[in-house]
Amino acid sequence: MKNYISIEMDAKSENEFFGRLAVAGILTYADPTMEELTDVKTAVSEAVTNSIIHGYENKEGKILMKMALNDNELEVEITDYGTGIEDVKKAMEPMYTTKPDMERSGMGFSFMEAFMDELKVYSKKGEGTRVVMKKIFQE
Amino acid sequence: MKEAEFLVIGKTLVITLLQELDHHIATYIKEESDNIMNKRNIKNVIINFEHISFMDSSGIGVIIGRYKRIMYLNGKLIAVNMQPTVKRIFKMSGLHKIMYCCDTMKDAMSTVQ
């Protein structure tokens, strides 16, 4: 089955739950296992949270979430137009965080990498960040 | 819908999570538990995962935050009633090595005695 859904949402922490709900929604007809579903929900939760905390630094903004399902492959793209990441490689290191005072674990990108089959991060300082993730479901 | 329930038993604070532990809920848990710990003589914290089956890296952050505070007080931090999805996050992050993990509330309560 092929399907595409695009959602624009406010960068509010309440919408982390909504992002997970939306990705679970598009997967209804992909028949993922419970574990695969949790993997994708976790990765989406991490990406949306990053946009809220780091991209917009808890200020107002919009997050664009695009989901494309192509049979047993899901591509999720999460974009913000916030501060951007100066050093993406550094940001992706496990346990690295710019906000330890906010009790951030620094595991966000590590989880996206661990739970998805492919992760690409595009970012430009002052322009925003786009995260593209792929997951292939076992048939 | 309520985010969590907080119950003080002696010197132990029991936090029963009622919603998926993400950044939104983590912020609330941090504020509420700090608030209670500032006012009451708390030494131990038990986090009850019975009602939730999801947690992400923000959950790890809030748990490590409580861990640091509890260590300073020489108390115990215990996770109880974890479902497989939550257990997996604990194992991946190494949380299960730094804190007590119990299967039942009875075991958790006897650990803090």
gemmi code that builds the backbone of each chain (N, CA, C; Angstrom):
import gemmi

chains = {
    "A": [
        ("MET", (0.839, -1.208, 0.000), (0.000, 0.000, 0.000), (0.866, 1.246, 0.000)),
        ("LYS", (0.471, 2.243, -0.770), (1.168, 3.528, -0.797), (0.283, 4.580, -0.143)),
        ("ASN", (0.898, 5.412, 0.663), (0.136, 6.479, 1.305), (1.086, 7.608, 1.672)),
        ("TYR", (0.553, 8.815, 1.695), (1.386, 9.971, 2.050), (0.562, 10.919, 2.918)),
        ("ILE", (1.138, 11.343, 4.016), (0.464, 12.303, 4.896), (1.468, 13.377, 5.304)),
        ("SER", (1.031, 14.624, 5.236), (1.875, 15.734, 5.667), (1.123, 16.535, 6.716)),
        ("ILE", (1.825, 16.852, 7.806), (1.194, 17.574, 8.917), (2.081, 18.738, 9.332)),
        ("GLU", (1.473, 19.885, 9.579), (2.229, 20.994, 10.154), (1.694, 21.221, 11.557)),
        ("MET", (2.594, 21.262, 12.516), (2.126, 21.440, 13.896), (2.936, 22.502, 14.644)),
        ("ASP", (2.313, 23.056, 15.683), (3.021, 24.003, 16.549), (4.132, 23.267, 17.301)),
        ("ALA", (5.244, 23.966, 17.525), (6.344, 23.380, 18.299), (5.997, 23.451, 19.783)),
        ("LYS", (5.059, 22.594, 20.198), (4.633, 22.532, 21.595), (4.878, 21.124, 22.092)),
        ("SER", (5.285, 20.997, 23.356), (5.629, 19.664, 23.854), (4.424, 18.708, 23.839)),
        ("GLU", (3.203, 19.256, 23.907), (2.002, 18.407, 23.823), (1.971, 17.656, 22.491)),
        ("ASN", (2.586, 18.251, 21.453), (2.515, 17.653, 20.117), (3.502, 16.508, 19.904)),
        ("GLU", (4.375, 16.251, 20.891), (5.238, 15.070, 20.804), (4.351, 13.824, 20.780)),
        ("PHE", (3.347, 13.833, 21.611), (2.383, 12.720, 21.644), (1.639, 12.634, 20.318)),
        ("PHE", (1.251, 13.787, 19.785), (0.509, 13.819, 18.527), (1.345, 13.276, 17.367)),
        ("GLY", (2.631, 13.605, 17.350), (3.527, 13.091, 16.313), (3.593, 11.563, 16.342)),
        ("ARG", (3.655, 11.010, 17.552), (3.689, 9.545, 17.687), (2.380, 8.920, 17.216)),
        ("LEU", (1.284, 9.601, 17.566), (-0.056, 9.133, 17.186), (-0.192, 9.127, 15.665)),
        ("ALA", (0.317, 10.201, 15.017), (0.198, 10.339, 13.560), (0.978, 9.235, 12.848)),
        ("VAL", (2.184, 8.941, 13.310), (2.982, 7.923, 12.628), (2.384, 6.528, 12.877)),
        ("ALA", (1.822, 6.330, 14.053), (1.132, 5.054, 14.320), (-0.075, 4.945, 13.399)),
        ("GLY", (-0.690, 6.080, 13.102), (-1.862, 6.119, 12.218), (-1.546, 5.649, 10.819)),
        ("ILE", (-0.481, 6.191, 10.222), (-0.162, 5.813, 8.839), (0.286, 4.353, 8.766)),
        ("LEU", (0.759, 3.815, 9.894), (1.235, 2.423, 9.904), (0.118, 1.398, 10.128)),
        ("THR", (-1.097, 1.897, 10.344), (-2.227, 0.992, 10.606), (-2.316, -0.110, 9.553)),
        ("TYR", (-2.112, 0.261, 8.268), (-2.281, -0.724, 7.189), (-0.966, -1.385, 6.777)),
        ("ALA", (0.138, -1.034, 7.452), (1.431, -1.653, 7.127), (1.655, -2.908, 7.960)),
        ("ASP", (0.805, -3.102, 8.961), (0.862, -4.281, 9.813), (2.230, -4.506, 10.460)),
        ("PRO", (2.790, -3.506, 11.139), (4.092, -3.690, 11.791), (3.941, -4.543, 13.046)),
        ("THR", (5.055, -5.104, 13.510), (5.027, -5.796, 14.798), (4.974, -4.715, 15.886)),
        ("MET", (4.649, -5.141, 17.099), (4.576, -4.208, 18.234), (5.932, -3.502, 18.409)),
        ("GLU", (7.024, -4.277, 18.238), (8.357, -3.730, 18.418), (8.689, -2.696, 17.339)),
        ("GLU", (8.343, -3.008, 16.087), (8.599, -2.074, 14.989), (7.827, -0.770, 15.188)),
        ("LEU", (6.585, -0.915, 15.646), (5.748, 0.258, 15.891), (6.362, 1.144, 16.985)),
        ("THR", (6.824, 0.510, 18.064), (7.459, 1.255, 19.158), (8.745, 1.932, 18.678)),
        ("ASP", (9.514, 1.228, 17.832), (10.748, 1.798, 17.280), (10.465, 3.119, 16.572)),
        ("VAL", (9.484, 3.085, 15.669), (9.160, 4.269, 14.870), (8.607, 5.395, 15.756)),
        ("LYS", (7.734, 5.020, 16.689), (7.173, 6.035, 17.596), (8.282, 6.721, 18.401)),
        ("THR", (9.264, 5.924, 18.850), (10.364, 6.485, 19.645), (11.192, 7.445, 18.800)),
        ("ALA", (11.541, 7.021, 17.572), (12.362, 7.866, 16.693), (11.655, 9.190, 16.382)),
        ("VAL", (10.351, 9.126, 16.096), (9.588, 10.339, 15.807), (9.538, 11.250, 17.030)),
        ("SER", (9.329, 10.639, 18.184), (9.283, 11.392, 19.437), (10.590, 12.151, 19.665)),
        ("GLU", (11.720, 11.490, 19.381), (13.039, 12.116, 19.552), (13.204, 13.307, 18.602)),
        ("ALA", (12.822, 13.105, 17.340), (13.012, 14.162, 16.343), (12.134, 15.380, 16.637)),
        ("VAL", (10.877, 15.146, 16.988), (9.964, 16.259, 17.297), (10.451, 16.997, 18.547)),
        ("THR", (10.886, 16.240, 19.545), (11.405, 16.847, 20.783), (12.626, 17.723, 20.480)),
        ("ASN", (13.530, 17.230, 19.631), (14.711, 18.019, 19.251), (14.314, 19.357, 18.633)),
        ("SER", (13.320, 19.318, 17.738), (12.870, 20.557, 17.094), (12.342, 21.550, 18.121)),
        ("ILE", (11.600, 21.043, 19.094), (11.000, 21.914, 20.115), (12.074, 22.510, 21.034)),
        ("ILE", (12.935, 21.628, 21.563), (13.913, 22.067, 22.571), (15.101, 22.799, 21.945)),
        ("HIS", (15.656, 22.206, 20.881), (16.873, 22.767, 20.294), (16.562, 23.699, 19.123)),
        ("GLY", (15.724, 23.234, 18.198), (15.407, 24.041, 17.017), (14.791, 25.382, 17.401)),
        ("TYR", (13.742, 25.325, 18.209), (13.034, 26.560, 18.585), (13.319, 27.003, 20.022)),
        ("GLU", (14.137, 26.255, 20.737), (14.482, 26.574, 22.132), (13.257, 26.918, 22.970)),
        ("ASN", (12.233, 26.087, 22.837), (10.967, 26.220, 23.571), (10.185, 27.486, 23.238)),
        ("LYS", (10.551, 28.136, 22.130), (9.763, 29.290, 21.686), (8.839, 28.854, 20.549)),
        ("GLU", (8.032, 29.804, 20.059), (7.065, 29.478, 19.011), (7.726, 29.048, 17.710)),
        ("GLY", (7.059, 28.194, 16.992), (7.557, 27.759, 15.685), (6.677, 26.671, 15.120)),
        ("LYS", (6.970, 26.287, 13.894), (6.180, 25.226, 13.256), (7.080, 24.040, 12.923)),
        ("ILE", (6.533, 22.872, 13.082), (7.236, 21.645, 12.718), (6.451, 20.965, 11.601)),
        ("LEU", (7.176, 20.602, 10.549), (6.540, 19.924, 9.423), (6.896, 18.444, 9.490)),
        ("MET", (5.871, 17.615, 9.427), (6.099, 16.169, 9.505), (5.497, 15.511, 8.270)),
        ("LYS", (6.363, 14.898, 7.467), (5.889, 14.220, 6.248), (6.121, 12.732, 6.406)),
        ("MET", (5.118, 11.960, 6.051), (5.246, 10.511, 6.166), (4.849, 9.881, 4.849)),
        ("ALA", (5.716, 9.036, 4.314), (5.401, 8.342, 3.068), (5.544, 6.844, 3.284)),
        ("LEU", (4.449, 6.138, 3.047), (4.466, 4.685, 3.182), (4.470, 4.077, 1.785)),
        ("ASN", (5.449, 3.200, 1.546), (5.544, 2.537, 0.253), (5.671, 1.039, 0.511)),
        ("ASP", (4.551, 0.363, 0.509), (4.461, -1.057, 0.876), (5.060, -1.291, 2.261)),
        ("ASN", (6.230, -1.916, 2.327), (6.762, -2.215, 3.666), (7.866, -1.233, 4.084)),
        ("GLU", (7.933, -0.088, 3.392), (8.939, 0.910, 3.739), (8.290, 2.244, 4.115)),
        ("LEU", (8.730, 2.774, 5.241), (8.203, 4.064, 5.700), (9.318, 5.095, 5.714)),
        ("GLU", (9.032, 6.266, 5.133), (9.983, 7.370, 5.243), (9.309, 8.502, 6.017)),
        ("VAL", (9.983, 8.978, 7.050), (9.454, 10.092, 7.841), (10.437, 11.250, 7.755)),
        ("GLU", (9.912, 12.411, 7.464), (10.763, 13.601, 7.384), (10.225, 14.630, 8.384)),
        ("ILE", (11.087, 15.082, 9.271), (10.667, 16.070, 10.280), (11.539, 17.320, 10.133)),
        ("THR", (10.897, 18.443, 9.869), (11.619, 19.682, 9.566), (11.223, 20.809, 10.515)),
        ("ASP", (12.221, 21.548, 10.965), (11.924, 22.799, 11.677), (12.712, 23.931, 11.026)),
        ("TYR", (12.269, 25.157, 11.293), (12.925, 26.335, 10.706), (13.568, 27.165, 11.819)),
        ("GLY", (14.178, 26.443, 12.748), (14.749, 27.075, 13.936), (16.227, 27.400, 13.807)),
        ("THR", (16.941, 27.231, 14.926), (18.332, 27.690, 15.020), (19.325, 26.892, 14.163)),
        ("GLY", (18.984, 25.637, 13.882), (19.914, 24.798, 13.126), (21.043, 24.278, 13.996)),
        ("ILE", (21.777, 23.306, 13.473), (22.871, 22.687, 14.231), (24.191, 23.057, 13.558)),
        ("GLU", (25.122, 23.586, 14.354), (26.391, 24.013, 13.775), (27.237, 22.800, 13.363)),
        ("ASP", (27.327, 21.817, 14.250), (28.152, 20.639, 13.989), (27.287, 19.380, 14.145)),
        ("VAL", (26.736, 18.918, 13.028), (25.815, 17.774, 13.063), (26.504, 16.517, 13.588)),
        ("LYS", (27.747, 16.293, 13.156), (28.487, 15.105, 13.570), (28.626, 15.051, 15.098)),
        ("LYS", (28.958, 16.191, 15.670), (29.115, 16.303, 17.125), (27.763, 16.061, 17.824)),
        ("ALA", (26.714, 16.693, 17.268), (25.375, 16.558, 17.861), (24.910, 15.111, 17.879)),
        ("MET", (25.404, 14.319, 16.927), (24.959, 12.928, 16.826), (25.746, 11.972, 17.709)),
        ("GLU", (26.798, 12.467, 18.344), (27.573, 11.606, 19.244), (26.719, 11.200, 20.447)),
        ("PRO", (26.775, 9.894, 20.842), (25.997, 9.462, 22.000), (26.381, 10.259, 23.254)),
        ("MET", (25.403, 10.596, 24.048), (25.543, 11.305, 25.322), (25.928, 12.784, 25.164)),
        ("TYR", (26.118, 13.240, 23.918), (26.452, 14.652, 23.758), (25.175, 15.487, 23.848)),
        ("THR", (25.170, 16.489, 24.701), (24.036, 17.406, 24.769), (24.515, 18.825, 25.034)),
        ("THR", (23.796, 19.776, 24.438), (24.120, 21.174, 24.702), (23.302, 21.690, 25.887)),
        ("LYS", (22.379, 20.827, 26.363), (21.504, 21.256, 27.451), (21.487, 20.269, 28.624)),
        ("PRO", (22.645, 20.004, 29.255), (22.650, 19.071, 30.386), (21.863, 19.625, 31.580)),
        ("ASP", (21.801, 20.944, 31.697), (21.069, 21.583, 32.790), (19.573, 21.302, 32.697)),
        ("MET", (19.105, 20.975, 31.508), (17.685, 20.672, 31.333), (17.413, 19.182, 31.479)),
        ("GLU", (18.398, 18.457, 32.034), (18.275, 17.011, 32.220), (18.071, 16.285, 30.895)),
        ("ARG", (18.820, 16.718, 29.881), (18.757, 16.011, 28.600), (19.798, 14.896, 28.615)),
        ("SER", (19.431, 13.728, 28.123), (20.340, 12.576, 28.188), (21.357, 12.542, 27.053)),
        ("GLY", (21.098, 13.275, 25.966), (22.020, 13.240, 24.825), (21.895, 11.974, 24.001)),
        ("MET", (20.759, 11.289, 24.150), (20.568, 10.012, 23.462), (19.604, 10.116, 22.269)),
        ("GLY", (19.119, 11.299, 21.983), (18.107, 11.479, 20.934), (18.494, 10.907, 19.583)),
        ("PHE", (19.603, 11.389, 19.022), (20.025, 10.902, 17.700), (20.422, 9.429, 17.750)),
        ("SER", (21.034, 8.996, 18.877), (21.415, 7.588, 19.016), (20.193, 6.684, 18.917)),
        ("PHE", (19.098, 7.113, 19.547), (17.864, 6.328, 19.497), (17.293, 6.309, 18.075)),
        ("MET", (17.322, 7.469, 17.396), (16.815, 7.509, 16.016), (17.614, 6.535, 15.156)),
        ("GLU", (18.934, 6.523, 15.348), (19.803, 5.628, 14.584), (19.542, 4.163, 14.927)),
        ("ALA", (19.361, 3.906, 16.220), (19.184, 2.523, 16.666), (17.834, 1.946, 16.244)),
        ("PHE", (16.818, 2.776, 16.237), (15.466, 2.268, 16.013), (15.019, 2.312, 14.551)),
        ("MET", (15.742, 3.063, 13.708), (15.354, 3.147, 12.301), (16.426, 2.465, 11.453)),
        ("ASP", (16.115, 2.215, 10.177), (17.091, 1.565, 9.305), (17.999, 2.574, 8.614)),
        ("GLU", (17.543, 3.807, 8.539), (18.359, 4.841, 7.896), (18.057, 6.192, 8.539)),
        ("LEU", (19.090, 6.991, 8.749), (18.892, 8.323, 9.328), (19.791, 9.327, 8.627)),
        ("LYS", (19.193, 10.412, 8.145), (19.987, 11.484, 7.557), (19.579, 12.797, 8.206)),
        ("VAL", (20.562, 13.605, 8.542), (20.286, 14.886, 9.191), (20.873, 16.009, 8.351)),
        ("TYR", (20.005, 16.925, 7.925), (20.460, 18.087, 7.159), (20.193, 19.323, 8.008)),
        ("SER", (21.210, 20.151, 8.203), (20.989, 21.318, 9.046), (21.858, 22.481, 8.616)),
        ("LYS", (21.330, 23.671, 8.758), (22.104, 24.860, 8.466), (21.842, 25.877, 9.565)),
        ("LYS", (22.918, 26.383, 10.118), (22.829, 27.362, 11.207), (21.915, 28.526, 10.809)),
        ("GLY", (20.934, 28.804, 11.641), (20.031, 29.922, 11.391), (18.884, 29.616, 10.441)),
        ("GLU", (18.917, 28.436, 9.832), (17.856, 28.112, 8.868), (16.969, 26.950, 9.287)),
        ("GLY", (17.520, 26.055, 10.070), (16.700, 24.942, 10.544), (17.320, 23.581, 10.314)),
        ("THR", (16.550, 22.564, 10.654), (17.039, 21.188, 10.591), (15.982, 20.283, 9.961)),
        ("ARG", (16.457, 19.350, 9.129), (15.568, 18.369, 8.512), (16.132, 16.983, 8.788)),
        ("VAL", (15.301, 16.155, 9.383), (15.697, 14.786, 9.705), (14.901, 13.840, 8.811)),
        ("VAL", (15.592, 12.964, 8.093), (14.907, 11.995, 7.233), (15.240, 10.590, 7.716)),
        ("MET", (14.195, 9.830, 8.044), (14.409, 8.485, 8.595), (13.622, 7.459, 7.805)),
        ("LYS", (14.214, 6.273, 7.676), (13.533, 5.190, 6.956), (13.441, 3.958, 7.824)),
        ("LYS", (12.337, 3.248, 7.675), (12.181, 1.971, 8.380), (11.582, 0.955, 7.415)),
        ("ILE", (12.192, -0.208, 7.370), (11.668, -1.280, 6.523), (11.034, -2.334, 7.431)),
        ("PHE", (9.802, -2.679, 7.140), (9.086, -3.647, 7.974), (9.214, -5.050, 7.398)),
        ("GLN", (9.466, -5.988, 8.285), (9.587, -7.389, 7.873), (8.217, -7.914, 7.489)),
        ("GLU", (8.157, -8.643, 6.375), (6.847, -9.154, 5.934), (6.642, -10.606, 6.348)),
    ],
    "B": [
        ("MET", (-6.674, 14.777, 31.140), (-6.132, 13.522, 31.682), (-4.919, 13.802, 32.570)),
        ("LYS", (-4.880, 13.134, 33.698), (-3.805, 13.319, 34.665), (-2.478, 12.752, 34.144)),
        ("GLU", (-1.378, 13.474, 34.415), (-0.066, 13.031, 33.936), (0.515, 11.919, 34.808)),
        ("ALA", (0.327, 12.091, 36.133), (0.918, 11.131, 37.067), (0.297, 11.316, 38.451)),
        ("GLU", (0.498, 10.311, 39.310), (0.040, 10.432, 40.691), (1.246, 10.402, 41.617)),
        ("PHE", (1.216, 11.237, 42.636), (2.324, 11.319, 43.591), (1.814, 10.946, 44.972)),
        ("LEU", (2.519, 10.027, 45.623), (2.098, 9.558, 46.935), (3.320, 9.473, 47.844)),
        ("VAL", (3.206, 10.068, 49.038), (4.327, 10.006, 49.974), (4.022, 8.978, 51.058)),
        ("ILE", (4.903, 7.973, 51.178), (4.765, 6.967, 52.240), (6.043, 7.032, 53.072)),
        ("GLY", (5.945, 7.592, 54.265), (7.132, 7.777, 55.105), (8.125, 8.675, 54.397)),
        ("LYS", (9.348, 8.150, 54.172), (10.370, 8.954, 53.491), (10.467, 8.599, 52.008)),
        ("THR", (9.441, 7.914, 51.524), (9.467, 7.463, 50.130), (8.395, 8.159, 49.288)),
        ("LEU", (8.830, 8.657, 48.125), (7.885, 9.261, 47.180), (7.600, 8.243, 46.081)),
        ("VAL", (6.318, 7.911, 45.913), (5.923, 6.976, 44.848), (5.302, 7.776, 43.709)),
        ("ILE", (5.934, 7.688, 42.522), (5.405, 8.377, 41.343), (4.783, 7.327, 40.429)),
        ("THR", (3.487, 7.399, 40.237), (2.831, 6.472, 39.318), (2.558, 7.205, 38.013)),
        ("LEU", (3.257, 6.789, 36.961), (3.121, 7.453, 35.656), (1.811, 7.029, 35.001)),
        ("LEU", (1.087, 8.010, 34.461), (-0.198, 7.693, 33.835), (-0.209, 8.008, 32.344)),
        ("GLN", (0.835, 8.671, 31.872), (0.934, 8.966, 30.436), (2.336, 8.653, 29.926)),
        ("GLU", (2.451, 8.404, 28.635), (3.718, 8.054, 27.993), (4.815, 9.034, 28.410)),
        ("LEU", (5.949, 8.482, 28.851), (7.011, 9.322, 29.418), (7.880, 9.944, 28.316)),
        ("ASP", (7.457, 11.108, 27.837), (8.225, 11.862, 26.839), (8.706, 13.177, 27.462)),
        ("HIS", (9.200, 14.092, 26.648), (9.716, 15.368, 27.150), (8.629, 16.179, 27.857)),
        ("HIS", (7.415, 16.159, 27.286), (6.291, 16.906, 27.877), (5.987, 16.431, 29.302)),
        ("ILE", (5.856, 15.117, 29.459), (5.538, 14.543, 30.773), (6.759, 14.634, 31.703)),
        ("ALA", (7.966, 14.463, 31.126), (9.203, 14.515, 31.926), (9.339, 15.872, 32.634)),
        ("THR", (8.997, 16.946, 31.912), (9.075, 18.293, 32.488), (8.152, 18.404, 33.701)),
        ("TYR", (6.950, 17.851, 33.565), (5.968, 17.876, 34.654), (6.451, 17.040, 35.847)),
        ("ILE", (6.976, 15.850, 35.561), (7.453, 14.957, 36.630), (8.599, 15.619, 37.411)),
        ("LYS", (9.520, 16.266, 36.668), (10.646, 16.944, 37.289), (10.143, 18.027, 38.253)),
        ("GLU", (9.251, 18.891, 37.764), (8.750, 20.008, 38.568), (7.997, 19.520, 39.804)),
        ("GLU", (7.073, 18.580, 39.602), (6.249, 18.098, 40.708), (7.082, 17.356, 41.756)),
        ("SER", (7.990, 16.495, 41.291), (8.763, 15.710, 42.260), (9.756, 16.606, 43.014)),
        ("ASP", (10.358, 17.579, 42.318), (11.260, 18.524, 42.996), (10.494, 19.322, 44.055)),
        ("ASN", (9.295, 19.722, 43.685), (8.416, 20.455, 44.574), (8.142, 19.679, 45.864)),
        ("ILE", (7.761, 18.426, 45.717), (7.455, 17.566, 46.871), (8.729, 17.313, 47.688)),
        ("MET", (9.854, 17.051, 46.982), (11.098, 16.739, 47.694), (11.658, 17.955, 48.436)),
        ("ASN", (11.327, 19.161, 47.957), (11.764, 20.370, 48.655), (10.981, 20.586, 49.949)),
        ("LYS", (9.728, 20.150, 49.946), (8.858, 20.385, 51.097), (8.890, 19.265, 52.127)),
        ("ARG", (9.011, 18.019, 51.637), (8.914, 16.871, 52.533), (10.282, 16.213, 52.705)),
        ("ASN", (10.393, 15.467, 53.772), (11.638, 14.767, 54.063), (11.691, 13.442, 53.284)),
        ("ILE", (12.044, 13.541, 52.014), (12.050, 12.362, 51.136), (13.482, 11.841, 50.966)),
        ("LYS", (13.617, 10.520, 51.034), (14.924, 9.914, 50.835), (14.937, 8.975, 49.626)),
        ("ASN", (13.797, 8.333, 49.404), (13.716, 7.355, 48.309), (12.626, 7.737, 47.312)),
        ("VAL", (12.831, 7.307, 46.065), (11.793, 7.512, 45.056), (11.518, 6.192, 44.341)),
        ("ILE", (10.225, 5.849, 44.253), (9.804, 4.675, 43.483), (9.023, 5.186, 42.270)),
        ("ILE", (9.442, 4.767, 41.080), (8.696, 5.149, 39.879), (7.931, 3.929, 39.379)),
        ("ASN", (6.619, 4.048, 39.354), (5.751, 2.944, 38.955), (5.362, 3.087, 37.476)),
        ("PHE", (5.808, 2.122, 36.664), (5.570, 2.165, 35.210), (4.365, 1.331, 34.774)),
        ("GLU", (3.631, 0.793, 35.740), (2.504, -0.110, 35.502), (1.585, 0.294, 34.341)),
        ("HIS", (1.254, 1.577, 34.265), (0.234, 2.017, 33.300), (0.795, 2.514, 31.978)),
        ("ILE", (2.108, 2.518, 31.808), (2.628, 3.062, 30.551), (3.499, 2.054, 29.792)),
        ("SER", (3.451, 2.153, 28.475), (4.250, 1.229, 27.664), (5.194, 1.980, 26.728)),
        ("PHE", (5.350, 3.291, 26.969), (6.257, 4.053, 26.111), (7.101, 5.032, 26.916)),
        ("MET", (8.384, 5.055, 26.581), (9.263, 6.093, 27.132), (10.392, 6.339, 26.140)),
        ("ASP", (10.822, 7.607, 25.998), (11.919, 7.915, 25.077), (13.110, 8.488, 25.855)),
        ("SER", (14.053, 9.115, 25.160), (15.278, 9.549, 25.830), (15.042, 10.680, 26.844)),
        ("SER", (13.924, 11.403, 26.694), (13.596, 12.429, 27.698), (13.286, 11.776, 29.043)),
        ("GLY", (12.724, 10.565, 28.986), (12.453, 9.796, 30.204), (13.751, 9.438, 30.913)),
        ("ILE", (14.766, 9.080, 30.112), (16.078, 8.757, 30.689), (16.623, 9.984, 31.429)),
        ("GLY", (16.503, 11.143, 30.784), (16.993, 12.391, 31.373), (16.367, 12.675, 32.729)),
        ("VAL", (15.045, 12.541, 32.807), (14.357, 12.868, 34.061), (14.694, 11.836, 35.146)),
        ("ILE", (14.901, 10.581, 34.762), (15.254, 9.549, 35.745), (16.675, 9.789, 36.277)),
        ("ILE", (17.611, 10.128, 35.381), (18.983, 10.411, 35.825), (19.005, 11.640, 36.742)),
        ("GLY", (18.172, 12.613, 36.435), (18.048, 13.803, 37.290), (17.619, 13.438, 38.705)),
        ("ARG", (16.607, 12.550, 38.821), (16.145, 12.106, 40.152), (17.238, 11.266, 40.818)),
        ("TYR", (17.932, 10.447, 40.012), (19.003, 9.579, 40.533), (20.076, 10.410, 41.228)),
        ("LYS", (20.489, 11.501, 40.575), (21.536, 12.363, 41.147), (21.089, 12.918, 42.489)),
        ("ARG", (19.838, 13.349, 42.555), (19.308, 13.937, 43.782), (19.226, 12.894, 44.903)),
        ("ILE", (18.766, 11.694, 44.543), (18.621, 10.608, 45.523), (19.992, 10.136, 46.038)),
        ("MET", (20.981, 10.085, 45.148), (22.329, 9.670, 45.551), (22.901, 10.643, 46.583)),
        ("TYR", (22.638, 11.908, 46.369), (23.091, 12.960, 47.273), (22.485, 12.761, 48.663)),
        ("LEU", (21.265, 12.211, 48.702), (20.566, 11.991, 49.969), (20.833, 10.604, 50.549)),
        ("ASN", (21.675, 9.820, 49.856), (21.958, 8.442, 50.270), (20.731, 7.554, 50.271)),
        ("GLY", (19.806, 7.844, 49.395), (18.573, 7.058, 49.338), (18.573, 6.078, 48.188)),
        ("LYS", (17.391, 5.552, 47.872), (17.280, 4.566, 46.798), (16.277, 5.024, 45.738)),
        ("LEU", (16.633, 4.733, 44.496), (15.727, 5.022, 43.382), (15.329, 3.682, 42.762)),
        ("ILE", (14.025, 3.474, 42.679), (13.538, 2.163, 42.230), (12.533, 2.311, 41.087)),
        ("ALA", (12.694, 1.478, 40.068), (11.704, 1.402, 38.995), (10.917, 0.123, 39.192)),
        ("VAL", (9.603, 0.205, 39.039), (8.781, -0.976, 39.287), (7.730, -1.165, 38.191)),
        ("ASN", (7.338, -2.427, 37.981), (6.279, -2.792, 37.019), (6.574, -2.333, 35.596)),
        ("MET", (7.775, -2.599, 35.112), (8.114, -2.147, 33.759), (7.640, -3.127, 32.698)),
        ("GLN", (7.031, -2.591, 31.666), (6.618, -3.417, 30.532), (7.823, -3.596, 29.591)),
        ("PRO", (7.766, -4.625, 28.701), (8.942, -4.926, 27.855), (9.488, -3.725, 27.079)),
        ("THR", (8.613, -2.868, 26.546), (9.081, -1.711, 25.763), (9.892, -0.742, 26.633)),
        ("VAL", (9.491, -0.590, 27.872), (10.206, 0.302, 28.802), (11.510, -0.360, 29.253)),
        ("LYS", (11.437, -1.683, 29.501), (12.637, -2.437, 29.904), (13.731, -2.317, 28.846)),
        ("ARG", (13.329, -2.334, 27.576), (14.281, -2.254, 26.467), (15.050, -0.924, 26.508)),
        ("ILE", (14.335, 0.171, 26.786), (14.978, 1.488, 26.873), (15.949, 1.526, 28.068)),
        ("PHE", (15.546, 0.891, 29.178), (16.403, 0.818, 30.360), (17.707, 0.099, 30.026)),
        ("LYS", (17.587, -1.032, 29.305), (18.769, -1.824, 28.963), (19.676, -1.079, 27.993)),
        ("MET", (19.068, -0.435, 26.977), (19.856, 0.281, 25.964), (20.650, 1.433, 26.560)),
        ("SER", (20.058, 2.077, 27.582), (20.693, 3.264, 28.147), (21.543, 2.942, 29.372)),
        ("GLY", (21.446, 1.716, 29.863), (22.213, 1.325, 31.041), (21.573, 1.749, 32.358)),
        ("LEU", (20.336, 2.277, 32.284), (19.640, 2.709, 33.507), (19.474, 1.558, 34.502)),
        ("HIS", (19.267, 0.336, 33.961), (19.040, -0.825, 34.836), (20.260, -1.148, 35.706)),
        ("LYS", (21.422, -0.574, 35.331), (22.633, -0.835, 36.118), (22.797, 0.142, 37.275)),
        ("ILE", (22.199, 1.314, 37.164), (22.408, 2.315, 38.216), (21.270, 2.361, 39.237)),
        ("MET", (20.125, 1.744, 38.897), (19.025, 1.822, 39.863), (18.397, 0.449, 40.126)),
        ("TYR", (17.618, 0.384, 41.177), (16.927, -0.854, 41.502), (15.739, -1.024, 40.557)),
        ("CYS", (15.543, -2.248, 40.061), (14.381, -2.546, 39.249), (13.615, -3.680, 39.914)),
        ("CYS", (12.355, -3.451, 40.247), (11.554, -4.465, 40.928), (10.351, -4.855, 40.075)),
        ("ASP", (9.885, -6.105, 40.260), (8.731, -6.577, 39.492), (7.404, -6.179, 40.134)),
        ("THR", (7.394, -6.068, 41.448), (6.133, -5.723, 42.117), (6.345, -4.555, 43.092)),
        ("MET", (5.246, -3.885, 43.391), (5.296, -2.770, 44.343), (5.706, -3.272, 45.729)),
        ("LYS", (5.309, -4.518, 46.040), (5.655, -5.116, 47.338), (7.189, -5.229, 47.471)),
        ("ASP", (7.822, -5.718, 46.391), (9.290, -5.831, 46.374), (9.934, -4.444, 46.501)),
        ("ALA", (9.353, -3.473, 45.794), (9.888, -2.106, 45.818), (9.811, -1.539, 47.234)),
        ("MET", (8.673, -1.736, 47.889), (8.482, -1.192, 49.246), (9.428, -1.875, 50.235)),
        ("SER", (9.672, -3.179, 50.063), (10.581, -3.843, 51.006), (12.039, -3.434, 50.739)),
        ("THR", (12.347, -2.998, 49.509), (13.697, -2.521, 49.199), (14.021, -1.211, 49.915)),
        ("VAL", (12.997, -0.378, 50.110), (13.256, 0.911, 50.780), (13.152, 0.822, 52.301)),
        ("GLN", (12.675, -0.329, 52.817), (12.525, -0.472, 54.277), (13.879, -0.488, 54.968)),
    ],
}
model = gemmi.Model(1)
for chain_id, residues in chains.items():
    chain = gemmi.Chain(chain_id)
    for i, (resn, *xyz) in enumerate(residues, 1):
        res = gemmi.Residue()
        res.name, res.seqid = resn, gemmi.SeqId(i, " ")
        for name, pos in zip(("N", "CA", "C"), xyz):
            atom = gemmi.Atom()
            atom.name, atom.element = name, gemmi.Element(name[0])
            atom.pos, atom.b_iso = gemmi.Position(*pos), 0.0
            res.add_atom(atom)
        chain.add_residue(res)
    model.add_chain(chain)
structure = gemmi.Structure()
structure.add_model(model)
structure.setup_entities()
